């Protein structure tokens, strides 16, 4: 048998590897200039702001309808994540039949839900209102307490609720910070802060005592009707010449 010889297959010449391109450093974007800190308001400017608010509206009123401290407390608890107009629509009929803690308990949670079912989170709120009514009767003689800590101990009531009740029912110089006050405090530079408590304490620190009784009402109304979230009405703002907001339109 003939011997088969195989010719060696020539190896392919090794292809030299391409040298990796040297990474070219991209030019760094110029660092953004840090915003200058908002110039603090002077005491004279703050006095001027609230003098203007007082002149335009000497006796501002809260827009939640109520007939006594208890119904005010209930209205504020119901107003969480709801409009004052929506709460008023529901509570007008409710407060005709249940304007005391005992009457509210007698009404009962199921019936209460029927009165407030047009308000957001009405089931949870009905449960809280019945629970706070029971606590008022068992621990406070059926009366709304007059300290922040005691009001905050009631189901459904937080710091803002306590501040509103203390101010409107008992004439305390408190600062209730809702979304409107929080926005105005930050946007104008009156009391910038990351949290409602920061803004509350900042406003209490700078607002003169002579204005504190009505200060939170003026700021709420200003935020609700003038210093709007999306399209602030700078052209009709009472304090546009003093406002520190860099984007104001006047």
Phi and psi restraints in degrees (value plus and minus 20) as a CYANA .aco file:
   2 UNK   PHI     -91.3   -51.3
   2 UNK   PSI     120.2   160.2
   3 UNK   PHI    -102.3   -62.3
   3 UNK   PSI     108.1   148.1
   4 UNK   PHI    -113.3   -73.3
   4 UNK   PSI     105.7   145.7
   5 UNK   PHI    -129.8   -89.8
   5 UNK   PSI     113.8   153.8
   6 UNK   PHI    -124.4   -84.4
   6 UNK   PSI     113.7   153.7
   7 UNK   PHI     -95.5   -55.5
   7 UNK   PSI     117.2   157.2
   8 UNK   PHI     -84.3   -44.3
   8 UNK   PSI     113.8   153.8
   9 UNK   PHI     -97.6   -57.6
   9 UNK   PSI     104.3   144.3
  10 UNK   PHI     -86.4   -46.4
  10 UNK   PSI     115.1   155.1
  11 UNK   PHI     -94.4   -54.4
  11 UNK   PSI     123.5   163.5
  12 UNK   PHI     -91.7   -51.7
  12 UNK   PSI     119.9   159.9
  13 UNK   PHI     -84.3   -44.3
  13 UNK   PSI     112.9   152.9
  14 UNK   PHI     -83.4   -43.4
  14 UNK   PSI     110.9   150.9
  15 UNK   PHI    -104.9   -64.9
  15 UNK   PSI     102.8   142.8
  16 UNK   PHI     -82.2   -42.2
  16 UNK   PSI     113.4   153.4
  17 UNK   PHI     -86.4   -46.4
  17 UNK   PSI     121.5   161.5
  18 UNK   PHI     -91.3   -51.3
  18 UNK   PSI     114.9   154.9
  19 UNK   PHI     -90.2   -50.2
  19 UNK   PSI     113.9   153.9
  20 UNK   PHI     -83.5   -43.5
  20 UNK   PSI     116.3   156.3
  21 UNK   PHI     -86.4   -46.4
  21 UNK   PSI     117.1   157.1
  22 UNK   PHI     -85.1   -45.1
  22 UNK   PSI     108.4   148.4
  23 UNK   PHI     -82.2   -42.2
  23 UNK   PSI     107.1   147.1
  24 UNK   PHI    -113.3   -73.3
  24 UNK   PSI      99.3   139.3
  25 UNK   PHI     -86.8   -46.8
  25 UNK   PSI     104.1   144.1
  26 UNK   PHI     -92.8   -52.8
  26 UNK   PSI     122.7   162.7
  27 UNK   PHI     -84.3   -44.3
  27 UNK   PSI     112.9   152.9
  28 UNK   PHI     -88.8   -48.8
  28 UNK   PSI     119.5   159.5
  29 UNK   PHI     -86.9   -46.9
  29 UNK   PSI     122.1   162.1
  30 UNK   PHI     -79.7   -39.7
  30 UNK   PSI     114.9   154.9
  31 UNK   PHI     -81.6   -41.6
  31 UNK   PSI     117.8   157.8
  32 UNK   PHI     -87.2   -47.2
  32 UNK   PSI     118.5   158.5
  33 UNK   PHI     -90.5   -50.5
  33 UNK   PSI     112.8   152.8
  34 UNK   PHI     -89.2   -49.2
  34 UNK   PSI     119.5   159.5
  35 UNK   PHI     -87.1   -47.1
  35 UNK   PSI     119.3   159.3
  36 UNK   PHI     -89.3   -49.3
  36 UNK   PSI     122.3   162.3
  37 UNK   PHI     -81.4   -41.4
  37 UNK   PSI     121.1   161.1
  38 UNK   PHI     -84.7   -44.7
  38 UNK   PSI     112.9   152.9
  39 UNK   PHI     -85.1   -45.1
  39 UNK   PSI     103.6   143.6
  40 UNK   PHI     -79.7   -39.7
  40 UNK   PSI     128.6   168.6
  41 UNK   PHI     -92.1   -52.1
  41 UNK   PSI     124.4   164.4
  42 UNK   PHI    -105.6   -65.6
  42 UNK   PSI     135.7   175.7
  43 UNK   PHI     -74.7   -34.7
  43 UNK   PSI     -56.7   -16.7
  44 UNK   PHI     -85.6   -45.6
  44 UNK   PSI     -59.5   -19.5
  45 UNK   PHI     -87.2   -47.2
  45 UNK   PSI     -61.2   -21.2
  46 UNK   PHI     -85.2   -45.2
  46 UNK   PSI     -60.4   -20.4
  47 UNK   PHI     -82.2   -42.2
  47 UNK   PSI     -59.6   -19.6
  48 UNK   PHI     -84.3   -44.3
  48 UNK   PSI     -63.1   -23.1
  49 UNK   PHI     -77.8   -37.8
  49 UNK   PSI     -71.1   -31.1
  50 UNK   PHI     -95.7   -55.7
  50 UNK   PSI     -43.9    -3.9
  51 UNK   PHI     -84.6   -44.6
  51 UNK   PSI     -59.5   -19.5
  52 UNK   PHI     -87.3   -47.3
  52 UNK   PSI     -63.3   -23.3
  53 UNK   PHI     -79.7   -39.7
  53 UNK   PSI     -63.2   -23.2
  54 UNK   PHI     -86.0   -46.0
  54 UNK   PSI     -60.5   -20.5
  55 UNK   PHI     -84.4   -44.4
  55 UNK   PSI     -59.3   -19.3
  56 UNK   PHI     -95.2   -55.2
  56 UNK   PSI     -49.4    -9.4
  57 UNK   PHI    -170.3  -130.3
  57 UNK   PSI      62.2   102.2
  58 UNK   PHI     -81.2   -41.2
  58 UNK   PSI     -54.3   -14.3
  59 UNK   PHI    -147.6  -107.6
  59 UNK   PSI      52.5    92.5
  60 UNK   PHI     -87.0   -47.0
  60 UNK   PSI     124.1   164.1
  61 UNK   PHI    -141.2  -101.2
  61 UNK   PSI     127.0   167.0
  62 UNK   PHI     -87.8   -47.8
  62 UNK   PSI     132.4   172.4
  63 UNK   PHI    -114.0   -74.0
  63 UNK   PSI     -22.2    17.8
  64 UNK   PHI    -101.7   -61.7
  64 UNK   PSI     104.5   144.5
  65 UNK   PHI     -98.7   -58.7
  65 UNK   PSI     117.8   157.8
  66 UNK   PHI    -180.4  -140.4
  66 UNK   PSI     145.1   185.1
  67 UNK   PHI    -141.0  -101.0
  67 UNK   PSI     -32.7     7.3
  68 UNK   PHI    -183.3  -143.3
  68 UNK   PSI     154.4   194.4
  69 UNK   PHI     -77.0   -37.0
  69 UNK   PSI     -56.0   -16.0
  70 UNK   PHI     -85.5   -45.5
  70 UNK   PSI     -67.6   -27.6
  71 UNK   PHI     -88.1   -48.1
  71 UNK   PSI     -50.2   -10.2
  72 UNK   PHI     -83.8   -43.8
  72 UNK   PSI     -66.4   -26.4
  73 UNK   PHI     -77.3   -37.3
  73 UNK   PSI     -66.7   -26.7
  74 UNK   PHI     -83.0   -43.0
  74 UNK   PSI     -63.8   -23.8
  75 UNK   PHI     -81.4   -41.4
  75 UNK   PSI     -61.2   -21.2
  76 UNK   PHI     -87.6   -47.6
  76 UNK   PSI     -61.2   -21.2
  77 UNK   PHI     -81.1   -41.1
  77 UNK   PSI     -60.4   -20.4
  78 UNK   PHI     -91.5   -51.5
  78 UNK   PSI     -41.7    -1.7
  79 UNK   PHI     -99.7   -59.7
  79 UNK   PSI     -27.9    12.1
  80 UNK   PHI     -79.3   -39.3
  80 UNK   PSI     105.9   145.9
  81 UNK   PHI      35.6    75.6
  81 UNK   PSI      15.1    55.1
  82 UNK   PHI    -166.9  -126.9
  82 UNK   PSI     141.7   181.7
  83 UNK   PHI    -107.5   -67.5
  83 UNK   PSI     132.9   172.9
  84 UNK   PHI     -80.4   -40.4
  84 UNK   PSI     -59.7   -19.7
  85 UNK   PHI     -82.0   -42.0
  85 UNK   PSI     -61.4   -21.4
  86 UNK   PHI     -86.8   -46.8
  86 UNK   PSI     -58.5   -18.5
  87 UNK   PHI     -86.5   -46.5
  87 UNK   PSI     -65.0   -25.0
  88 UNK   PHI     -79.1   -39.1
  88 UNK   PSI     -60.2   -20.2
  89 UNK   PHI     -80.4   -40.4
  89 UNK   PSI     -57.0   -17.0
  90 UNK   PHI    -101.6   -61.6
  90 UNK   PSI     -55.6   -15.6
  91 UNK   PHI    -105.6   -65.6
  91 UNK   PSI     -35.2     4.8
  92 UNK   PHI     -77.3   -37.3
  92 UNK   PSI     -68.7   -28.7
  93 UNK   PHI     -93.5   -53.5
  93 UNK   PSI     -56.6   -16.6
  94 UNK   PHI     -81.2   -41.2
  94 UNK   PSI     -67.9   -27.9
  95 UNK   PHI     -91.9   -51.9
  95 UNK   PSI     -33.2     6.8
  96 UNK   PHI     -92.2   -52.2
  96 UNK   PSI     -46.2    -6.2
  97 UNK   PHI    -131.1   -91.1
  97 UNK   PSI     -35.8     4.2
  98 UNK   PHI    -165.1  -125.1
  98 UNK   PSI      64.4   104.4
  99 UNK   PHI    -132.4   -92.4
  99 UNK   PSI      -6.9    33.1
 100 UNK   PHI    -157.9  -117.9
 100 UNK   PSI     140.8   180.8
 101 UNK   PHI     -77.8   -37.8
 101 UNK   PSI     -60.8   -20.8
 102 UNK   PHI     -85.8   -45.8
 102 UNK   PSI     -63.4   -23.4
 103 UNK   PHI     -83.8   -43.8
 103 UNK   PSI     -53.8   -13.8
 104 UNK   PHI     -88.4   -48.4
 104 UNK   PSI     -61.1   -21.1
 105 UNK   PHI     -84.5   -44.5
 105 UNK   PSI     -61.1   -21.1
 106 UNK   PHI     -83.1   -43.1
 106 UNK   PSI     -54.3   -14.3
 107 UNK   PHI     -83.9   -43.9
 107 UNK   PSI     -63.2   -23.2
 108 UNK   PHI      67.5   107.5
 108 UNK   PSI     135.6   175.6
 109 UNK   PHI     -84.2   -44.2
 109 UNK   PSI     -61.0   -21.0
 110 UNK   PHI     -84.0   -44.0
 110 UNK   PSI     -64.3   -24.3
 111 UNK   PHI     -89.6   -49.6
 111 UNK   PSI     -56.6   -16.6
 112 UNK   PHI     -80.8   -40.8
 112 UNK   PSI     -60.2   -20.2
 113 UNK   PHI     -77.6   -37.6
 113 UNK   PSI     -56.1   -16.1
 114 UNK   PHI     -85.0   -45.0
 114 UNK   PSI     -54.8   -14.8
 115 UNK   PHI     -92.2   -52.2
 115 UNK   PSI     -54.9   -14.9
 116 UNK   PHI    -131.7   -91.7
 116 UNK   PSI      -3.8    36.2
 117 UNK   PHI     -86.8   -46.8
 117 UNK   PSI     -32.6     7.4
 118 UNK   PHI    -104.0   -64.0
 118 UNK   PSI     -25.4    14.6
 119 UNK   PHI    -116.6   -76.6
 119 UNK   PSI     120.0   160.0
 120 UNK   PHI     -78.6   -38.6
 120 UNK   PSI     124.2   164.2
 121 UNK   PHI      39.9    79.9
 121 UNK   PSI      14.3    54.3
 122 UNK   PHI     -84.7   -44.7
 122 UNK   PSI     -50.3   -10.3
 123 UNK   PHI     -87.0   -47.0
 123 UNK   PSI     -67.0   -27.0
 124 UNK   PHI     -84.1   -44.1
 124 UNK   PSI     -61.5   -21.5
 125 UNK   PHI     -86.4   -46.4
 125 UNK   PSI     -58.7   -18.7
 126 UNK   PHI     -82.0   -42.0
 126 UNK   PSI     -62.6   -22.6
 127 UNK   PHI     -81.6   -41.6
 127 UNK   PSI     -62.1   -22.1
 128 UNK   PHI     -86.5   -46.5
 128 UNK   PSI     -61.2   -21.2
 129 UNK   PHI     -84.3   -44.3
 129 UNK   PSI     -61.0   -21.0
 130 UNK   PHI     -85.4   -45.4
 130 UNK   PSI     -61.7   -21.7
 131 UNK   PHI     -86.8   -46.8
 131 UNK   PSI     -61.5   -21.5
 132 UNK   PHI     -89.8   -49.8
 132 UNK   PSI     -52.2   -12.2
 133 UNK   PHI     -84.0   -44.0
 133 UNK   PSI     -62.9   -22.9
 134 UNK   PHI     -84.4   -44.4
 134 UNK   PSI     -59.3   -19.3
 135 UNK   PHI     -89.8   -49.8
 135 UNK   PSI     -57.7   -17.7
 136 UNK   PHI     -79.8   -39.8
 136 UNK   PSI     -59.2   -19.2
 137 UNK   PHI     -93.4   -53.4
 137 UNK   PSI     -59.7   -19.7
 138 UNK   PHI    -101.3   -61.3
 138 UNK   PSI     -49.3    -9.3
 139 UNK   PHI    -137.5   -97.5
 139 UNK   PSI     -39.0     1.0
 140 UNK   PHI    -148.6  -108.6
 140 UNK   PSI       1.8    41.8
 141 UNK   PHI      42.2    82.2
 141 UNK   PSI       4.8    44.8
 142 UNK   PHI      60.2   100.2
 142 UNK   PSI     -13.9    26.1
 143 UNK   PHI    -128.4   -88.4
 143 UNK   PSI     130.5   170.5
 144 UNK   PHI     -93.1   -53.1
 144 UNK   PSI     105.4   145.4
 145 UNK   PHI     -86.9   -46.9
 145 UNK   PSI     143.5   183.5
 146 UNK   PHI    -134.3   -94.3
 146 UNK   PSI       1.8    41.8
 147 UNK   PHI    -144.0  -104.0
 147 UNK   PSI     131.9   171.9
 148 UNK   PHI     -81.1   -41.1
 148 UNK   PSI     -65.1   -25.1
 149 UNK   PHI     -81.0   -41.0
 149 UNK   PSI     -61.6   -21.6
 150 UNK   PHI     -88.3   -48.3
 150 UNK   PSI     -61.2   -21.2
 151 UNK   PHI     -86.0   -46.0
 151 UNK   PSI     -60.3   -20.3
 152 UNK   PHI     -85.3   -45.3
 152 UNK   PSI     -40.2    -0.2
 153 UNK   PHI     -96.5   -56.5
 153 UNK   PSI     -30.5     9.5
 154 UNK   PHI    -100.9   -60.9
 154 UNK   PSI     122.0   162.0
 155 UNK   PHI     -76.4   -36.4
 155 UNK   PSI     110.2   150.2
 156 UNK   PHI      64.0   104.0
 156 UNK   PSI     -23.4    16.6
 157 UNK   PHI    -126.4   -86.4
 157 UNK   PSI     110.6   150.6
 158 UNK   PHI    -138.3   -98.3
 158 UNK   PSI    -183.6  -143.6
 159 UNK   PHI     -84.2   -44.2
 159 UNK   PSI     -63.0   -23.0
 160 UNK   PHI     -82.2   -42.2
 160 UNK   PSI     -63.7   -23.7
 161 UNK   PHI     -77.4   -37.4
 161 UNK   PSI     -66.8   -26.8
 162 UNK   PHI     -80.8   -40.8
 162 UNK   PSI     -63.8   -23.8
 163 UNK   PHI     -84.1   -44.1
 163 UNK   PSI     -60.2   -20.2
 164 UNK   PHI     -83.7   -43.7
 164 UNK   PSI     -67.4   -27.4
 165 UNK   PHI     -84.2   -44.2
 165 UNK   PSI     -65.6   -25.6
 166 UNK   PHI     -80.6   -40.6
 166 UNK   PSI     -58.2   -18.2
 167 UNK   PHI     -94.5   -54.5
 167 UNK   PSI     -72.4   -32.4
 168 UNK   PHI     -99.3   -59.3
 168 UNK   PSI     -53.8   -13.8
 169 UNK   PHI    -109.6   -69.6
 169 UNK   PSI     -53.6   -13.6
 170 UNK   PHI    -142.9  -102.9
 170 UNK   PSI     -15.4    24.6
 171 UNK   PHI      49.9    89.9
 171 UNK   PSI       3.5    43.5
 172 UNK   PHI     -97.5   -57.5
 172 UNK   PSI     130.4   170.4
 173 UNK   PHI    -105.7   -65.7
 173 UNK   PSI      53.2    93.2
 174 UNK   PHI    -129.4   -89.4
 174 UNK   PSI     142.7   182.7
 175 UNK   PHI    -143.2  -103.2
 175 UNK   PSI      82.6   122.6
 176 UNK   PHI    -105.4   -65.4
 176 UNK   PSI     100.5   140.5
 177 UNK   PHI    -125.0   -85.0
 177 UNK   PSI      86.8   126.8
 178 UNK   PHI    -121.6   -81.6
 178 UNK   PSI    -187.4  -147.4
 179 UNK   PHI     -83.4   -43.4
 179 UNK   PSI     -53.2   -13.2
 180 UNK   PHI     -89.5   -49.5
 180 UNK   PSI     -68.3   -28.3
 181 UNK   PHI     -84.4   -44.4
 181 UNK   PSI     -59.5   -19.5
 182 UNK   PHI     -80.2   -40.2
 182 UNK   PSI     -63.8   -23.8
 183 UNK   PHI     -86.3   -46.3
 183 UNK   PSI     -67.0   -27.0
 184 UNK   PHI     -84.1   -44.1
 184 UNK   PSI     -62.6   -22.6
 185 UNK   PHI     -79.2   -39.2
 185 UNK   PSI     -60.1   -20.1
 186 UNK   PHI    -100.0   -60.0
 186 UNK   PSI     -66.3   -26.3
 187 UNK   PHI     -85.5   -45.5
 187 UNK   PSI     -63.1   -23.1
 188 UNK   PHI     -96.9   -56.9
 188 UNK   PSI     -40.8    -0.8
 189 UNK   PHI      66.8   106.8
 189 UNK   PSI     -14.7    25.3
 190 UNK   PHI     -81.3   -41.3
 190 UNK   PSI     -64.2   -24.2
 191 UNK   PHI    -173.9  -133.9
 191 UNK   PSI      55.5    95.5
 192 UNK   PHI     -86.1   -46.1
 192 UNK   PSI     122.6   162.6
 193 UNK   PHI    -188.3  -148.3
 193 UNK   PSI     134.1   174.1
 194 UNK   PHI    -103.4   -63.4
 194 UNK   PSI     -40.9    -0.9
 195 UNK   PHI    -149.1  -109.1
 195 UNK   PSI     139.7   179.7
 196 UNK   PHI     -75.5   -35.5
 196 UNK   PSI     -56.7   -16.7
 197 UNK   PHI     -85.9   -45.9
 197 UNK   PSI     -60.4   -20.4
 198 UNK   PHI     -76.7   -36.7
 198 UNK   PSI     -66.6   -26.6
 199 UNK   PHI     -87.5   -47.5
 199 UNK   PSI     -61.9   -21.9
 200 UNK   PHI     -77.6   -37.6
 200 UNK   PSI     -71.2   -31.2
 201 UNK   PHI     -86.8   -46.8
 201 UNK   PSI     -55.2   -15.2
 202 UNK   PHI     -85.1   -45.1
 202 UNK   PSI     -62.8   -22.8
 203 UNK   PHI     -87.4   -47.4
 203 UNK   PSI     -61.6   -21.6
 204 UNK   PHI     -81.0   -41.0
 204 UNK   PSI     -50.9   -10.9
 205 UNK   PHI     -93.8   -53.8
 205 UNK   PSI     -54.4   -14.4
 206 UNK   PHI    -122.9   -82.9
 206 UNK   PSI     -41.2    -1.2
 207 UNK   PHI    -100.4   -60.4
 207 UNK   PSI     106.9   146.9
 208 UNK   PHI     -80.1   -40.1
 208 UNK   PSI     127.2   167.2
 209 UNK   PHI     -77.3   -37.3
 209 UNK   PSI     -52.7   -12.7
 210 UNK   PHI     -84.4   -44.4
 210 UNK   PSI     -37.3     2.7
 211 UNK   PHI    -126.7   -86.7
 211 UNK   PSI     -27.6    12.4
 212 UNK   PHI     -86.6   -46.6
 212 UNK   PSI     -48.7    -8.7
 213 UNK   PHI     -80.2   -40.2
 213 UNK   PSI     -60.5   -20.5
 214 UNK   PHI    -127.5   -87.5
 214 UNK   PSI     -20.2    19.8
 215 UNK   PHI     -77.0   -37.0
 215 UNK   PSI     -63.8   -23.8
 216 UNK   PHI     -89.7   -49.7
 216 UNK   PSI     -50.2   -10.2
 217 UNK   PHI     -88.1   -48.1
 217 UNK   PSI     -63.5   -23.5
 218 UNK   PHI     -80.4   -40.4
 218 UNK   PSI     -62.8   -22.8
 219 UNK   PHI     -90.2   -50.2
 219 UNK   PSI     -58.7   -18.7
 220 UNK   PHI     -82.8   -42.8
 220 UNK   PSI     -68.3   -28.3
 221 UNK   PHI     -84.6   -44.6
 221 UNK   PSI     -56.9   -16.9
 222 UNK   PHI     -83.7   -43.7
 222 UNK   PSI     -62.8   -22.8
 223 UNK   PHI     -91.6   -51.6
 223 UNK   PSI     -52.6   -12.6
 224 UNK   PHI     -96.2   -56.2
 224 UNK   PSI     -54.2   -14.2
 225 UNK   PHI    -137.6   -97.6
 225 UNK   PSI     -36.2     3.8
 226 UNK   PHI    -143.1  -103.1
 226 UNK   PSI     -79.2   -39.2
 227 UNK   PHI    -106.0   -66.0
 227 UNK   PSI      45.0    85.0
 228 UNK   PHI     -87.5   -47.5
 228 UNK   PSI     136.8   176.8
 229 UNK   PHI     -84.2   -44.2
 229 UNK   PSI     -69.0   -29.0
 230 UNK   PHI    -112.0   -72.0
 230 UNK   PSI     -65.6   -25.6
 231 UNK   PHI    -149.5  -109.5
 231 UNK   PSI      58.4    98.4
 232 UNK   PHI     -80.0   -40.0
 232 UNK   PSI     121.4   161.4
 233 UNK   PHI    -112.9   -72.9
 233 UNK   PSI      47.0    87.0
 234 UNK   PHI     -79.5   -39.5
 234 UNK   PSI     -50.2   -10.2
 235 UNK   PHI     -86.7   -46.7
 235 UNK   PSI     -41.5    -1.5
 236 UNK   PHI    -134.1   -94.1
 236 UNK   PSI     -11.3    28.7
 237 UNK   PHI     -90.2   -50.2
 237 UNK   PSI     113.6   153.6
 238 UNK   PHI     -87.6   -47.6
 238 UNK   PSI     -42.3    -2.3
 239 UNK   PHI    -142.0  -102.0
 239 UNK   PSI       5.0    45.0
 240 UNK   PHI     -84.1   -44.1
 240 UNK   PSI     -45.1    -5.1
 241 UNK   PHI     -97.2   -57.2
 241 UNK   PSI     -38.1     1.9
 242 UNK   PHI    -125.0   -85.0
 242 UNK   PSI     -41.8    -1.8
 243 UNK   PHI     -77.4   -37.4
 243 UNK   PSI     118.9   158.9
 244 UNK   PHI    -112.6   -72.6
 244 UNK   PSI     -19.6    20.4
 245 UNK   PHI     -84.6   -44.6
 245 UNK   PSI     101.5   141.5
 246 UNK   PHI     -88.7   -48.7
 246 UNK   PSI     -37.1     2.9
 247 UNK   PHI    -121.4   -81.4
 247 UNK   PSI      -9.7    30.3
 248 UNK   PHI     -82.6   -42.6
 248 UNK   PSI     130.4   170.4
 249 UNK   PHI    -116.8   -76.8
 249 UNK   PSI      -8.9    31.1
